[in-house]
Amino acid sequence: MESERVVITGVGVVSPIGTDRESFWQACLAGRSGAVSLENPAVAGLSSRIGSPIMGFEPKQQGVPARQVSLLDRTTHFGLAAAHEALTDAGFELTPSAERRDQLVVEGVDPWRLGSSLGSGIGGITTLEQTHANWIAEHNRTHVKRYALPMLIPNAVAGQIAIRFGARAECKALSTACAAGTMALGEAWRSLSRGEADVMIAGGAEGVAGDHDGYCMMGFDRLKTMSVRNDDPTRASRPFDKDRDGFVIGEGSAILVLERESFARARGARIYGAISGYASNCDAHSMMQIDDTGVAIRRLIESALATAGMSVDDVDHVNAHGTSTLLNDRTEAKVFRELFGARAGEVTVTAVKSMTGHGIGASGPMESAALSLSMQRGVITPTINYETPDPDAEVNLVANTPLESRPQLAIKTSYGFGGHNACLVFSAV
């Protein structure tokens, strides 16, 4: 049986540059950075003291039940808010359940045909740090949150979204570092294209830039992967620029509502675009460093395009992983040049992390949200802070200002610690 096309009907975003879809989009068009100097005393001794934390976010006002705010990690807050916005954006009416408190019914969808697929590289790290610190200090269980364990596990966001919206089809959680959210979208695409669901709530969530004692910051700092441009945070994330020196840590969530095309059209849904292919593989090279031969990434992209029935000759845009690290950007650029050959100067490339920072498991979905909006609105978001070309990382970059262009076939790439690689193929409808 021929698989059915999967379309994007809803977008929800909680990001460092905007805590809803429209403010995120406008910030992207304005080329606004979310990076700031971190005031947390815990990071004072680190080499990198900048990040892109979520600010101005009010969970109770953005779809998180008031009585559950204290029972959920901030990572889950972000995911629930983005999911609520995405389902509303998709045109679904959300009504209170008569059977379960704090549950919403997604009207018009059989709950057994509504699924969820969410990625988080680290999970509820804030809860983990706080509860562990309290336990170690006194070994007194009364000072440890009763629900600490279900708050901190990486599948908490997936489970809580399924519970909140009564989604009884497959509920999948992926924890594949920086590729987690992109893989979650890919797994949702697989479920829908196989006819296992009608609607999937898919994306990623991460809460690492605002954790209370900076433990996550310390971990990345020890690995020397983050920018140390502490005196100029808004210009620190600079993918593909010659003077890049590492990524800026970010956080947040982005959720896409994906549907079987026939289901979406039958209910008259507005469609952003389609996810028409997906592939994942592994470098099997290092827990931390990308394989700089680029062999796995090249095979990844070719495999993803094959699932869409397309080839590299059909691609007109790339939403890159673009971390602003020396090795990653150089390797990714090398692969793009090899893949596209004589067309490399025609295929536009952009890197949203220049503005949002690196949201780990949420980064791929944030970038997919931007790409979905680009395909609907005919504007490609820029890569900011690009000032000095790097001959070793040369691509046809949409640099510093938006480009009026509507991608027809685009790829979204993500790579994570452990060698996890993922690629989504987006197509116009």
C-alpha positions as CSV (number, residue, x, y, z in Angstrom):
1,M,0.0,0.0,0.0
2,E,1.3,3.4,-0.9
3,S,2.1,5.6,2.1
4,E,0.1,8.8,2.5
5,R,1.7,12.2,2.6
6,V,2.1,13.8,6.0
7,V,1.3,17.5,6.3
8,I,2.1,20.2,8.9
9,T,-1.1,21.9,10.2
10,G,0.0,23.5,13.5
11,V,3.1,25.2,15.0
12,G,3.8,26.0,18.6
13,V,7.0,27.6,20.0
14,V,8.5,28.6,23.3
15,S,11.9,30.0,22.6
16,P,14.6,32.4,23.9
17,I,13.6,34.9,21.2
18,G,9.8,34.6,21.6
19,T,7.6,32.5,23.8
20,D,4.9,32.0,21.2
21,R,4.9,31.3,17.5
22,E,4.4,34.9,16.2
23,S,6.9,36.5,18.5
24,F,9.4,33.8,17.6
25,W,8.8,34.4,13.9
26,Q,9.1,38.2,14.1
27,A,12.4,37.8,16.1
28,C,13.7,35.5,13.4
29,L,12.9,38.1,10.7
30,A,14.5,40.9,12.8
31,G,17.6,38.8,13.4
32,R,17.3,39.1,17.1
33,S,19.6,37.1,19.4
34,G,18.4,35.6,22.6
35,A,21.9,35.4,24.2
36,V,22.5,37.2,27.4
37,S,25.1,37.3,30.2
38,L,24.1,34.8,32.8
39,E,23.7,36.3,36.3
40,N,23.7,32.9,38.0
41,P,26.6,33.0,40.6
42,A,27.0,29.3,39.9
43,V,28.5,30.0,36.5
44,A,30.9,32.8,37.6
45,G,33.9,30.4,37.5
46,L,33.1,29.0,34.1
47,S,35.0,29.9,30.9
48,S,31.6,30.5,29.1
49,R,29.1,32.6,31.1
50,I,26.5,33.4,28.4
51,G,23.4,31.6,27.3
52,S,19.9,31.9,25.8
53,P,17.5,31.2,28.6
54,I,13.7,31.4,28.4
55,M,12.4,34.7,29.9
56,G,9.0,36.2,30.3
57,F,7.3,32.8,30.2
58,E,4.1,32.3,32.3
59,P,3.1,28.6,32.3
60,K,-0.3,29.2,33.8
61,Q,-1.1,31.6,31.0
62,Q,0.2,29.4,28.2
63,G,-1.8,26.2,28.7
64,V,-0.2,24.5,31.8
65,P,-2.9,23.7,34.4
66,A,-2.3,25.9,37.5
67,R,-2.4,23.0,40.0
68,Q,0.3,21.1,38.0
69,V,2.8,23.9,37.7
70,S,4.7,22.9,40.9
71,L,4.4,19.2,39.9
72,L,6.2,19.5,36.6
73,D,9.7,20.3,35.6
74,R,10.2,23.5,33.5
75,T,11.1,21.4,30.5
76,T,7.6,19.9,30.6
77,H,6.1,23.4,31.1
78,F,7.7,24.4,27.8
79,G,6.5,21.3,26.0
80,L,2.9,21.6,27.2
81,A,2.7,25.2,26.3
82,A,4.0,24.7,22.8
83,A,1.7,21.7,22.3
84,H,-1.3,23.7,23.4
85,E,-0.4,26.5,20.9
86,A,0.3,24.1,18.1
87,L,-3.1,22.2,18.5
88,T,-4.9,25.6,18.6
89,D,-3.0,26.8,15.6
90,A,-4.0,23.6,13.7
91,G,-7.7,24.6,14.2
92,F,-8.6,22.0,16.8
93,E,-11.1,22.9,19.5
94,L,-9.8,21.9,22.9
95,T,-12.6,21.2,25.4
96,P,-12.4,20.1,29.1
97,S,-12.7,16.4,29.6
98,A,-15.8,15.2,31.5
99,E,-13.8,12.2,32.7
100,R,-10.5,13.5,33.8
101,R,-9.5,16.7,35.6
102,D,-7.0,18.9,33.7
103,Q,-7.4,16.9,30.5
104,L,-8.5,18.5,27.3
105,V,-10.3,16.7,24.5
106,V,-9.1,17.4,21.0
107,E,-12.4,17.6,19.2
108,G,-12.8,15.8,15.9
109,V,-10.0,13.2,16.5
110,D,-10.4,9.7,17.7
111,P,-8.1,9.6,20.8
112,W,-6.9,6.2,19.8
113,R,-5.7,7.8,16.5
114,L,-4.0,10.8,18.2
115,G,-0.4,10.2,19.2
116,S,2.7,12.0,20.5
117,S,6.4,11.8,19.8
118,L,8.7,14.0,21.8
119,G,12.5,14.4,22.1
120,S,14.6,15.7,25.0
121,G,18.3,15.3,25.2
122,I,18.6,15.7,29.0
123,G,15.0,15.8,30.4
124,G,14.2,17.4,33.7
125,I,17.6,18.5,34.8
126,T,16.4,21.3,37.0
127,T,14.3,18.9,39.1
128,L,17.2,16.4,39.2
129,E,19.7,19.0,40.4
130,Q,17.4,20.5,43.1
131,T,16.2,17.3,44.5
132,H,19.6,15.7,44.5
133,A,21.1,18.7,46.3
134,N,18.4,18.6,49.0
135,W,18.9,14.8,49.5
136,I,22.7,15.0,49.7
137,A,22.6,18.0,52.1
138,E,20.6,16.1,54.8
139,H,19.5,12.7,53.5
140,N,16.0,13.8,54.6
141,R,13.3,12.6,52.2
142,T,10.8,15.2,53.3
143,H,12.9,17.8,51.6
144,V,12.8,15.9,48.3
145,K,9.8,16.5,46.0
146,R,7.4,13.5,46.1
147,Y,7.1,13.5,42.3
148,A,10.8,14.1,41.6
149,L,11.4,10.9,39.7
150,P,8.5,11.3,37.2
151,M,9.4,15.0,36.9
152,L,13.0,14.4,35.8
153,I,12.8,11.4,33.5
154,P,13.4,12.2,29.8
155,N,10.0,10.8,28.8
156,A,8.1,13.1,31.1
157,V,7.3,15.6,28.3
158,A,5.9,12.9,26.0
159,G,3.8,11.4,28.8
160,Q,2.5,14.6,30.1
161,I,1.5,15.8,26.6
162,A,-0.3,12.5,26.0
163,I,-2.2,12.8,29.3
164,R,-3.0,16.5,28.9
165,F,-4.6,16.0,25.4
166,G,-5.9,12.4,25.8
167,A,-3.6,11.1,23.1
168,R,-4.0,7.3,23.2
169,A,-2.1,6.2,20.1
170,E,1.7,5.7,20.2
171,C,3.5,7.9,22.8
172,K,7.2,7.9,22.0
173,A,10.0,9.6,23.8
174,L,13.5,9.9,22.2
175,S,16.7,10.9,24.1
176,T,19.3,11.1,21.4
177,A,21.0,14.3,22.5
178,C,20.8,17.2,20.0
179,A,19.1,15.0,17.4
180,A,16.2,14.0,19.7
181,G,13.6,16.5,18.6
182,T,14.3,16.0,14.9
183,M,14.1,12.2,15.4
184,A,10.8,12.6,17.2
185,L,9.4,14.4,14.2
186,G,10.7,11.7,12.0
187,E,9.1,9.0,14.1
188,A,5.8,10.8,14.0
189,W,6.1,11.0,10.2
190,R,6.7,7.2,10.1
191,S,3.6,6.5,12.3
192,L,1.4,8.7,10.1
193,S,2.7,7.5,6.8
194,R,2.1,3.9,7.9
195,G,-1.4,4.8,8.8
196,E,-1.0,4.1,12.5
197,A,-2.5,7.5,13.5
198,D,-4.4,10.4,12.0
199,V,-2.7,13.2,14.0
200,M,0.6,13.3,15.9
201,I,1.8,15.9,18.4
202,A,5.6,16.0,17.8
203,G,8.7,18.0,18.6
204,G,11.1,18.5,21.5
205,A,11.6,20.3,24.8
206,E,14.7,21.2,26.8
207,G,15.3,23.3,29.9
208,V,19.1,23.6,30.2
209,A,20.0,27.3,30.0
210,G,18.1,28.3,33.1
211,D,18.9,25.4,35.5
212,H,19.4,26.7,39.0
213,D,23.0,25.7,39.7
214,G,24.5,25.7,36.2
215,Y,25.4,22.0,36.3
216,C,24.6,21.6,32.6
217,M,26.5,24.7,31.7
218,M,29.5,23.3,33.7
219,G,29.3,20.0,31.7
220,F,29.5,21.7,28.3
221,D,32.1,24.1,29.6
222,R,34.4,21.3,30.6
223,L,34.0,19.9,27.1
224,K,35.1,23.3,25.7
225,T,32.2,23.3,23.2
226,M,30.6,26.7,24.1
227,S,31.6,30.2,23.0
228,V,33.6,32.3,25.4
229,R,32.6,35.6,23.8
230,N,31.4,36.7,27.3
231,D,31.7,40.4,26.6
232,D,29.4,40.3,23.5
233,P,26.8,37.6,24.0
234,T,24.4,38.6,21.2
235,R,27.3,38.1,18.7
236,A,28.6,34.9,20.1
237,S,26.6,32.4,18.1
238,R,28.0,32.8,14.5
239,P,27.5,29.6,12.4
240,F,29.9,29.2,9.5
241,D,31.7,32.5,10.3
242,K,35.5,32.3,10.4
243,D,35.6,33.7,14.0
244,R,33.2,31.2,15.5
245,D,34.4,29.7,18.8
246,G,31.5,27.5,20.0
247,F,27.8,27.4,20.6
248,V,25.6,29.3,23.0
249,I,23.4,27.1,25.1
250,G,19.7,27.6,24.6
251,E,16.4,26.0,25.7
252,G,12.7,25.9,25.0
253,S,10.3,23.8,23.0
254,A,8.7,23.6,19.6
255,I,5.8,21.4,18.6
256,L,4.4,20.6,15.2
257,V,1.0,19.1,14.6
258,L,1.4,16.5,11.8
259,E,-1.5,14.8,10.1
260,R,-2.3,12.4,7.3
261,E,-3.1,14.7,4.3
262,S,-6.5,13.2,3.7
263,F,-7.5,13.7,7.3
264,A,-6.3,17.3,7.3
265,R,-8.0,18.2,4.0
266,A,-11.3,16.5,5.1
267,R,-11.5,18.8,8.0
268,G,-10.5,21.9,6.0
269,A,-7.2,22.5,7.8
270,R,-4.7,25.2,6.8
271,I,-1.5,23.5,5.7
272,Y,2.0,24.9,6.1
273,G,3.8,22.3,4.1
274,A,4.6,18.6,4.2
275,I,7.2,16.3,5.7
276,S,7.9,14.0,2.8
277,G,10.9,12.0,4.0
278,Y,13.1,11.1,6.9
279,A,16.2,9.1,7.7
280,S,18.5,8.6,10.7
281,N,21.9,6.9,11.1
282,C,25.0,6.9,13.4
283,D,28.6,8.0,12.9
284,A,29.7,5.2,15.2
285,H,32.8,7.4,15.7
286,S,32.8,9.3,19.0
287,M,30.5,10.3,21.9
288,M,31.3,13.9,21.4
289,Q,32.9,14.7,18.0
290,I,31.3,14.5,14.6
291,D,33.0,12.3,12.1
292,D,34.7,14.9,10.0
293,T,34.8,12.7,6.9
294,G,31.1,13.5,6.6
295,V,30.4,10.0,5.2
296,A,27.5,9.3,7.6
297,I,25.9,12.7,7.0
298,R,26.1,12.4,3.2
299,R,24.5,8.9,3.4
300,L,21.9,10.3,5.8
301,I,20.7,13.1,3.5
302,E,20.7,10.8,0.4
303,S,18.6,8.2,2.4
304,A,16.1,10.8,3.6
305,L,15.7,12.1,0.1
306,A,15.2,8.6,-1.2
307,T,12.3,8.0,1.2
308,A,10.7,11.1,-0.3
309,G,11.3,9.9,-3.9
310,M,13.6,12.8,-4.5
311,S,17.3,13.4,-5.1
312,V,19.9,16.1,-4.2
313,D,19.1,17.8,-7.5
314,D,15.6,18.6,-6.2
315,V,16.8,20.4,-3.0
316,D,16.7,24.2,-3.0
317,H,17.1,25.0,0.7
318,V,18.9,23.6,3.7
319,N,18.0,24.4,7.3
320,A,21.4,23.4,8.8
321,H,22.4,22.1,12.2
322,G,24.8,25.0,12.2
323,T,26.1,25.0,15.8
324,S,28.8,27.6,15.5
325,T,31.5,25.1,16.5
326,L,34.6,24.8,14.4
327,L,34.4,21.1,13.5
328,N,30.6,20.8,13.0
329,D,30.2,23.7,10.7
330,R,33.2,22.8,8.6
331,T,32.1,19.2,8.2
332,E,28.5,20.1,7.4
333,A,29.6,22.7,4.8
334,K,31.9,20.1,3.3
335,V,29.1,17.7,2.9
336,F,26.8,20.2,1.3
337,R,29.4,21.2,-1.2
338,E,30.1,17.6,-2.1
339,L,26.4,16.7,-2.3
340,F,25.2,19.7,-4.4
341,G,28.4,20.0,-6.5
342,A,28.0,22.6,-9.2
343,R,24.6,23.6,-7.6
344,A,26.1,24.4,-4.2
345,G,26.1,28.1,-4.9
346,E,22.3,27.9,-5.7
347,V,21.1,26.0,-2.6
348,T,20.4,28.5,0.2
349,V,21.5,27.6,3.7
350,T,20.5,29.0,7.1
351,A,21.2,28.3,10.7
352,V,18.6,29.4,13.3
353,K,20.9,28.7,16.2
354,S,22.6,32.0,15.4
355,M,19.5,33.5,17.1
356,T,18.1,30.9,19.5
357,G,21.3,29.4,20.7
358,H,21.6,25.6,20.8
359,G,18.4,24.2,22.4
360,I,19.8,20.6,22.4
361,G,16.7,18.3,21.9
362,A,14.5,21.3,21.2
363,S,16.8,22.7,18.6
364,G,15.6,20.6,15.6
365,P,11.9,21.3,16.2
366,M,12.5,25.0,16.7
367,E,14.4,25.1,13.4
368,S,11.6,23.0,11.8
369,A,9.1,25.5,13.1
370,A,11.0,28.3,11.4
371,L,11.2,26.2,8.2
372,S,7.5,25.5,8.2
373,L,6.7,29.2,8.5
374,S,9.2,30.0,5.8
375,M,7.4,27.6,3.4
376,Q,4.1,29.1,4.2
377,R,5.1,32.8,4.2
378,G,7.8,32.8,1.5
379,V,10.6,34.2,3.6
380,I,13.8,32.4,4.7
381,T,15.1,33.3,8.1
382,P,18.7,34.6,8.3
383,T,21.9,33.4,9.9
384,I,23.0,36.4,12.0
385,N,26.5,37.4,13.0
386,Y,28.1,36.3,9.8
387,E,30.9,38.7,9.2
388,T,34.0,36.9,8.0
389,P,33.8,34.1,5.4
390,D,35.6,30.9,6.3
391,P,37.0,29.1,3.2
392,D,36.7,25.8,5.1
393,A,33.0,26.3,5.9
394,E,31.7,28.0,2.7
395,V,28.0,27.7,1.9
396,N,25.4,29.8,0.1
397,L,24.4,31.4,3.4
398,V,21.3,33.5,3.9
399,A,23.4,35.9,6.0
400,N,22.1,38.6,8.4
401,T,18.9,39.6,6.6
402,P,15.9,37.5,5.6
403,L,15.5,36.4,2.0
404,E,12.2,36.5,0.2
405,S,12.0,33.0,-1.2
406,R,9.7,30.1,-0.8
407,P,11.5,26.8,-0.5
408,Q,10.0,24.0,-2.6
409,L,12.1,21.1,-1.3
410,A,14.2,21.6,1.8
411,I,16.2,19.4,4.2
412,K,16.6,19.9,8.0
413,T,19.7,18.3,9.5
414,S,20.5,17.5,13.2
415,Y,23.4,15.7,14.8
416,G,23.9,14.7,18.4
417,F,26.4,13.4,21.0
418,G,26.8,9.7,20.4
419,G,26.9,10.1,16.7
420,H,23.1,10.3,16.3
421,N,22.2,11.9,12.9
422,A,18.7,12.8,11.6
423,C,17.4,14.5,8.4
424,L,13.9,15.5,7.6
425,V,12.7,16.4,4.0
426,F,10.1,19.3,3.8
427,S,8.2,20.0,0.7
428,A,5.7,22.7,-0.4
429,V,2.1,21.7,-1.0
